[in-house]
Amino acid sequence: MHQPAENQTQPAPSGAVSLAQSSPTVGTFRERDGALEWSGRQETVRMEPWGPDAVRVRARLGGPVLDGLPGALLDVPPSTESTVKIEDGHGQLTVGALTVEVDAEGMVRFLRTADATELLAEERAHFWWPGPRLYTAVGNGYHRLEQRFAAYDDEKLYGLGQHQHGRFDQKGLVLDLVQRNAEVGIPVLTSSRGYTLLWNNPAVGRVELAGNGTRWVADSARQIDYWITAGTPADTQRRYSAVTGRTPMLPDWAAGFWQCKLRYRTQDELLAVAREYKRRGLPIDAIVCDFFHWTHLGEWKFDPKEWPDPAAMVRELDELGIKLVVSVWPSVSPLSENHPVMEQRGYFIGTQYGPMAHADWPDKEVASTVQVAFYDATNPEAREFVWSRIKENYLEPYGIKAFWLDACEPELKPGFAENLRYWAGPGLEVGNIYPLENARTFYEGMLASGEDEVVTLNRSAWAGSQRYGAALWSGDIGTDFATLRRQIAAGLNTALSGIPWWNTDIGGFHGGDPDDPAYREVMIRWFQFGALSPLMRLHGFRDPGMPLGPDMTGGPNEVWSYGEEAGAILERYLRLRERLKPYVLDVMREAHEEGLPVMRPLFLEFPDDHAAWSVDDAYLFGADLLVAPVLTTGATARTTYLPAGATWTDAWTGETYEGGRAVTVKAPLDRIPLFLRDGARLPVAE
């Protein structure tokens, strides 16, 4: 609920608009239904409570702010108390721990309510022009938007999705706000100064985290829109997930081991692998049927020449206790039986110029690539149509309920977002929301079909994707130690972007020779990390590979594919994951109920330990288990920092350490360093 506004110049009855006017050269303040508005120079800035300790800010040139534009925030915010004050040419909005101050010129500052410490403040680009908010017209009511904030020398910034630059602290970087394979733009950041900010705008653009200021840019949109909350990192994660939607509860099976490779070409190949895992007595919960299992791209059904009896296959897998996960692409070949009707009904992403084709891709029964289109996931009718095909071809006949949503950026070739026209708006304005809406197709379709467990594996995501049961993986990456090292930062920043279900292709994607001793070492260390990742999935395009096309496959990629010594170590970590599944599910429940990530930076649990904010090569799995992956070749020991404020026990040896210092422990090839917090008892050691 909103408390009445205080100290207003002209008190107004409930529901009316009250004004506070200063001199003719400055703006006008209003209190409207618990929100604070400033208007001046044809601009309106609206600041309103949006959940406990949180405020949503919208700014628009040429009229009142707009409702109903695409974004990440749920339509109705959690109720909260707030107060508005307007006096002496200034406005103030207080929402719990966060206070917003606005001066007569419309400059906005965010303060910690308890002590009036500045958390974040707008900053002008120049004393004359432009100010902190810049609108550069691009036509028809759209603008290139810039929002500027001050920079702080001591500030560290985290989140912003998943990137392959290897940096945990994002301060000093310029990041494109766009979706690409392995580069996932999620515009939410957490600051060491005590706030989390969501740029609630799916427009293509960038964020600049420079030493002389922070600037958010949307290349073409109708208004500035962002949300900010104050508190500890854990508190702000709770607040953020409450307003963008919390992840469902992960099904038990998904917490186990997923087997995958590029690719099992036939039903017999896939079943042979599943049977061999069971013959060897190895834990396995899921196996993945990859792309090109279809008749034509965009028909979303098994090719009977390669998959003659999917019903029998699924029955046998069920008897073995293994879930089948099926690859579904959002692209449609002109050879697909669905292409004519989808084009006729307007279910494809449109183009401003040129044909309605977005990429070239191989398909069956043709010698060359064809020009494929992507369905428009922002169109509710298109979502319903695609789900009807999935339901008819996978769910109803075979009971297949888990889907791998590949290439869902969408994977455009070339990637000209400005040429796209979505149901929800122009490509530059809404393009980043596509993976969220694609996940929504499956989430809403499953619920409407009476299914209450939804898991999709996605190559891209946006703010709020978690509410649709979307897991993210780190895309098509390399297969060396340097790439493995970069995945730690990628996973931690993903976690701080509100996506708790995350994983990598264990061993990397592009290549890797199972017979090469050097690569076997990479695989072992990556497999250890994978066993302590939110989801554990083995995948890759192993050597020797084949050219892209319907007949392609890669080398073997099962745990026994890497030789006797390596295979024994991989089996050991399969069994460790199985022993830890009850704990994994407990942590997943925290993600579902509280919005806390599974893979946690050390500072999430220890925000008062200054050193914890700089640790980028280790993490907490839940609250009780510290994981320090081995990330270099030939290593037999590992040094890692243990946060102050806890006692840590080496999970393998039982040796105990007080936190607040770095320790060096043995890390032979078969051991990933693990530490238990404050006497926690987890079944790590066999």
N, C-alpha and C positions, 0 to 999 in steps of 0.2 A: 504494500500500500504506500501511497505518497502522503507525507505530512504536508500541512498547509505551508505555503510560501511565507517567508518572514521578511519584515522590513521593506515591503514593496512601496514604491512611491504612490501608486494608486491601487489600493486593495480592490479586488474584484470578486463578485460572487462566484461560487463554484461553477466551473465549466466555461466561464467567460475569459476573455483575454485582458491581461493587465499590462500597462506600459510604464516604462521609466525612461524619460527623454532627457538627454543632456543638451549641449549646445548644438547648433545646426551642423557643425563640422564632424560630429561623431555619430555612432550608430545608435540604434534603438534596442532596448532590452524588453523582453516579454517573458512572462511566466505563463505557460500553456499546459494544463493537465499534468503538472509535475515536472515538465521539461523547461529548460532555460533556452531562450532563443535570442540571438543577436542579429540585427539586420542593418546593413549599411552598404552604400555604393552598389546597390542592386544585388547584393549577396545576402543569403540567409544561412546562418549557422545554427543548427539545432543540437543541443546536448540533453540527453534524456537518460534516466536510470534504465539499466538493462541487466538486471540481476544484482545480487548482493555485491557491494564493493566495486561496481562496474558501471561504465557509462558508454553509450553509443553516441558518436558525433557524426552528423551529416552536414554537408555544406554544398550549396548550389548557387549558381549565378543565374539571375533572371526570373526568380520565382521561388515559391515555397519548396522545401525538400520533398522528394518523391518517395512514396511507399510502393512496395511490390516489385522492386527491381531484383534481379537475381543476386543472391548472396549466400553466405554460409550460415547466418544467424537463423535460429528457429523463429517462426512468426510471432510467438508470444513469449516474452521474456519471463523468467522467474520473478515473482512479486518481491518487492523490497521497499524499504522506507527511504525517503530522501527529503531534503529541504532545499528551498531556493531562496536566495537573498538578492535583492536588487537595490543598490544604494550608492550615492555619490559617483555615478557614472561607471559603476562596476557591477558585474553579475557573478554570482557564486552558486554552484550546485554541489551539494554534499551527499554522497551515497556511501554510507559506512566508512570504510577505510580510505576512500578516494574522494578528494575534493577538486572541483574544477573551478578555476578563476578565469574570468574574461574581462579585459579592460575595455575602455570606451572605443578603441580602435578595432576591437574584435580579435585581439591577440589572446590565445588560449594557453593556460598553464595547468598542469596536473600536479597535485600535491598529496602527500601522505597526510591524512586528516589528523592523526595523533600528534604530530609535531610540526606540521606545515613544511616539511622537507619537500623540495622540488623533485619530482620523479621524472618529468618530461615537460618540455615547453616548446611551443612554436617559436620559430626564428625567421626573421625577414631575410630575404636574399640580399636586400640593399635597403639603405635607410629611406630611399625615395620610392623605388619600384623595382621588382615586384615584392609583394608581401609574402607571408608564409604559405598562402594558398594562391595558386596561379591557374587561371583558366585560359587556355589558348584555343580559340574556336577552330574546329575542323569541319563545321557545317551541320546544318539541320539540328541545332540544339546540342550537339556533341562537342566536347572539348578534350584537348590533351590536358590532363589534370596533374598538378604537382602539389604535394603536401610536404612542407619542410618543418623539421624539428631541429633543435640544438643538438650538438654532439657533446659528450662528456668524456674527458680523458680517461677516467677510471672505469668506464662502462664496458661490460662484456655482453655480447648479444648472441642468442642461440635460437635454434628452430629453423623456420623458413623452408621446411620441407626436406627433401633428400637430394643431396648433390655429391658429385664425385671429385670435388676439389680437395677433400681430405681435411678441411679446417673445421674444428668444433666451434670455437668462438668465431662468429661471422663478422665481427667488427673489422672495418677496413676493406670489405669486399663490395663489389657491385654484382648483383644477381638478377638475371632476367626472370621476370614473372611470366613463365611460359611452360608448357608441358612438352618434354622430350623423353625419349627412351633413356632411362637411368637418371634423368634430371627432372625432379618433381617439384613444381612450385606451389608451396602452401604458405600463404602470406601471413604467418603469425610468428611473432618473435617474443622471447622472454629475455628480460634485462636483469643484469646483476644489481640494478638500482631499485628493484622491487616492483616491477610491473610486467604485464604481458599485454601485447597489442596485436589485434587482428586487423589487417587491411581487408575490409569486407567488400571486396571488389574483384570479380573474376576477370577483369580486363587484362589483356596482355600489356605488359609494361616492365618495370624494373624497380628495385630498391637499392639505394646507394647508402652505404653505412660508412661514410667518410669521416676523417678526422675533423673536418670543418663543418659537419652537419649531416643529418639523415634526410634523405629525400625519397618519398614514394611517388611513383609515376604510373599513371594509366594512359596509354597511348590514345584512347578514345573512349569516353564514357560520359555519363550525364551528371554525376555528382560524386563528391568525395564522401566516403563512408568508412568509418573505422570504429573499433570497439576497444576499450582499454579497461584493465582491472588492476588493482593493487594488492600486494601481499607476498608471502613467501612463494617460491616456485611450486611447491606442492599445492598451496591454496589457489594459486592462479590457474593451475592445471584443472583443479576441481571446478573453478568458475568458468573457465573456457569450455570445458566439456559439457557443462550444464546448459550453455547457451547455443552450442553447435550440435549437441546430441551425443549421448554416450554410446559406446560400442555395445552390441548385444553380448550375452554370455557365450563364450567360446564353447562349442560342443566338445565332449570328452575326446572324441577320435582325433580332432584337429590339433590337440595338444601333443600328439605322438609324432611318429616319423613318417614323412612323405617321401616316396620313391619316385624319381622322375629322370628322364633323359630326353634329348632331342635325337630321335624320337622312336617310340615303339610303333612300327609300321602296320602291324597286324594284330588281330585278336590273339593269335597263338603266341606271338612274341611277348605280349603283355602278360598273358596268363602264365607263361613259362617263368617269367621273373617273379611273379607273385608266389607261385608254387615253390620256387627255389628258396625264397626267404623263409617260407614256412617249413620246408624240409630241413633247413639249417637251424631252425628254432630261433630265428631272429625277430625282434619286434618290428612290426610294420603296421601302420594304421591307414595309409592312403597310397594309391598309385595313380599316376596322371597319364591320361590319354591326350597327347599333344596335337598340334595342328596337322592339317592335311588328312585327318581321319574322315573328312566330309566328302560328299559327292562333288559339290562345287562350293567355293567360298560364298557364304551367305545363304546356304540352304540349311545349315545347322542340323545335320543328321549324318549318321554313319554311312559310309560307303560299304554296301553289302559285299563287294568283292574282297575287301580286306577285313571286314568286321561282320561275318555272316550271321552271327547269332548273339547280339548284344545282351538279350535276356538271359541266356545261359551263362555268359561271361559275368554279368552282374550277380547272378545267383551264386556262382562259384566263389566270387570275391566275397560276397556276404558270408558264405560259409567259412571262409578263411579269416573273417573279421577285418576285411580291408574295404575301405571306401574307394569308389571310382570317382576321380575328378576329371572333368572333360573340358578341353579348350574351346572357348567360344570367342570368335573375333567379331568386331562390330562392322566389318567391311563386307561389301556385297559385290560379287562378280557380275558382269553383264550376262554371264552364262547361267546364273542362278535362276531358278524358277520364281524366286521372290522379287527379282529386280524389276520386272515390268509393273507389277502392282504397287511396289513401294515408290517407284518413280511417279506413277500416275497419281498416287495419293499425297505426294509431297513429303514422304518420310525420310528422304535423304537430306543431309546438309546441303544447302544451296550454295551457289557461287555468284559473286557479283559480276564476274567476267568469265567467259569460256564455258566449256561443257561441265556437266555435273559429275566430275571425276576427280578423285582426290589423291590417288596413288596408283602406281603400277605394281602388279603382283602376279606371281605364277598361279595357274589354275590347272585343273585336270582337263585332258582332252584337247589341249592347245599346245603348240610348240613354243610359243613366246608368252610374254606377260600380257595381261589385260588391264584395262583401266577400271579400277574399282571405286565405288562410292562408299561413304560411311553413313550409316543411319543416324538420324538426328535424335540423340538421346535427350535433348531438351524438350522434345515434342511428346506430350503425354500419349497421343495416339500411336506414335511410332514406337514408344516403349511398350505399349500394350501389344502391338503387332509382333514385335520381336519376341516378347515373352510368349505369345501364343505359339510361335514356332518352337521355342525351347521346350515348352510344356508338352506339346504334341509329339516331339521327336526324342526327348530325353527323359523328362520327368514321368509322364503318364505310362509309357510302355515299359520303361526299365527301372523306374525309381531312382534315377540319377538326380542328386540334390546338391552337388558341389561343383562349382564352375570356375575355370581359370580364364579371367577376362584379360586376354593379351592385347597388345597394340592399342590400348584404350586411351592414348593421349588426346586425340587419335593420331596414329602414325601417318601423317601427311607427307607426301613427296611431290613437290617441295612444300615446306611448312609455312605457307603464306596465310596467316590467320586473317589478314585484311581482305582476302578474297572470299571469305566464307560468310554465309548468311544462315544463321540458326533460327529456329522457331522462337527462341528466347531473345534474339537480338543479333546485331552484327558481330562478326567473328572477333574483332578487336575488343568489343565490350564484354563478351561473355565466354570467350573461347576456353578459359582455364577451368570452367565448371564441368566440362564434358565428362571426365572420368567419374566424378561424383554422380552425375545423372545416369551414366551407364551402369554403375553399381546399383543405383536406385531401381533400374529396370528389373533386376533379379531379386532384390530385396522385397519390393512391393509385389512382384509376381509370385514369389514363394509364399508370402503371407496370405495373399488372396487364394492361393491353392491349398491353404490349410497347413502349411509347413511353418514351424516356429523356430527352426534352426537354420541360419543362413550364414554361409561362409563363401566368399568369393576371393580369388587371388588376383590382384590387380597390378598392372605394370605402372599405373599412374594414379594419382589421387589429388583431391583438393580439400580445403578446409571443410570439415563436416562429413567426409567420406566414411568415417568410422561408424556413424549412426546407421549406415546401410550394410553393416557386416562385411566391410571391405578390408581385406588384408593387403598390404603393399609389399612388393619385393623390389630389390634394388636394380632390376633391369639387366640388360645384356652387358656384362662387365668383363674385365680381364681375369687372368688365372695365375697371377703371381703374388708374392708377398706384399708388394707395394699396394696392389689393389685391395687385398685383404685388410691392410692397415687402414685404408680409407673408409672401409665399411663400418668401422667403429663409430667414427664421427657421423657418418650418414645415418646410422641407426639411432644414435642419441638425438640428433636433431629431428629425425622423424618422430621419435617419442615425444619430444617437446612441441611437436606440431599437431598433437592430438590423435595420432594414429598408433594405437597400442599393438596391433597385430602386424608384425614386420618380420621379414627374413631376407636372406640372400640366396642366390644359387650357391650351394655349398660346393666349393672348388672353383667358383667362377663360371662364366659362360663360354667365352670365346677360346676354345681349344683345350689344351691340357692332354698330355700323353699318359695314359694309365701305366705304361711300361717304363716311363722315365723316372728314375729315383728322385730327381730334384722335384718333379711335379708331385710325386707321392708324398713328399714332405709337406708341400703346400696343402695337399688334400687332407692330410692328417690334422694339421693345425686348423684348417678351415672347418673340418668336421667337428673338432672340439668346440670351436666357437659356435657352430651351428647347433650343437646339442644344448648350448646355453643361450640360444636366441629365442625370441618369443614363439616363432614357429620354426620347425626343423625340417628342411626340405633339401634333398640332394637333386641337383639338376645340372645340365651343361651340354654343350655341343663338343664332345670329346673327339680327339684325333683318332683315326683319320676321318675327317668330315667329307661331305659331298656338297656339290653346288646346290643353291637354293632351288627347290622345286618339289613337286608332289612325291617323288621317289626318294627323297633325301633321308638319311639317318646319320648318326654320329657313332663314334666308338663306344665301347661298353662303359657303363657308369653305375654299376652296382657295387656294394661294399666288398665283394669278393673279386672285383676287377683290378685291384691294385696290389696284388701279390699277397703272400701269406703273412708277412710281418705287418704290413700296413693294414691288411684286412682284419687281423686280430685286434689291432688298436681301434679301428672303426667299430667293430662289433662291441668293444668295451663301452664306447660312448653311446651306441644305440641302447645298451642296457642301462647306462646311467640316466639317459633321458626317460626311459620307462620307469625307473625308480623314482624320478623326480616329478612324474606327471601329477600326483596329488598336489604337490607344491605349486607347479605351473598353473593348475586350475584354480588354486587359491588366489594366486596373483592375478589371474584373468578375471576373477570375480571382483577384485579391487578395481580393475579397469572398468568393468561393467557398472559397478555400483557407485564408485567415487570418481572415476575419470583419471585415475593415476596410471602412468605408463608401466609397462612390464619391464622394459629395458630402461634403467634410470641412470642419469648422470649422478655422480657422487653428491653433488650439491643439492639435489632434490631432497635427499634425506639429511644432509648436513650443511644447510645453508650458511651457518655461522663459521664454518671452517673455510677461511679464505683460500687455502691451497686447493681445496676440493673443486673450485671453479675452473681450475686449469688442467684437470686430469682428462685427457682425451684418448687414452689407450686402455682404459678399464671402465667398468660400469657395475651397477648393482642390478641383479636379476631379482625383482621384487625388493623387499626391504632387508632380507636376511642373508643374501648370498652375493659376495663381491667376486667378480669374474675378471681375470687378467689374462686375456689371450696372448699366446706367443706369436709374434708378428714378424720375426726375422729368421732367416735361414741359419741352420746350424746351432741354434740357441739351446743351451742346456740349463739356463737359469733365467729368472725373470725378476726385475725390480719393479715394484709398484707401490703407490702411496695408499696408506690406510687412513681413512678420515678420523679426525679427532672426535672424541665424545663417545667412543665405543671401544670395546675389546674385541679383537679379531682372532679367530682360531683357524689355522691351516687345516682345511677339510681333509687333507690326505695324511698329514703327520700328527695332528693334534697339538702342534706347538702353538702357543698363545702369544699375541702381541698387543700392546697398548696402541691405540690409534694416535694420529697426529704425526706420523713419520713414514718414511719409505722403508720397505724391507725387501731383501733379496732372498728368494727361495729357489730350490731346485726345480727345474722344469725339463726333465728328460722328454724324449719324443712322445712318450705315452701319457704325459701329464700336462694338463692345463691348470695353472694356479687358481685355487678357489679358497675363499675365506668366509667363515661363518661369523655372523654378528652376534655379540653378546650371548654366547652360549646356545644359539639356535641349533636345533638338532635336525639335520637333513641327511638322507641316506646317500651321501656322495661316495664314501668308501664302500667297496664291495664287502 
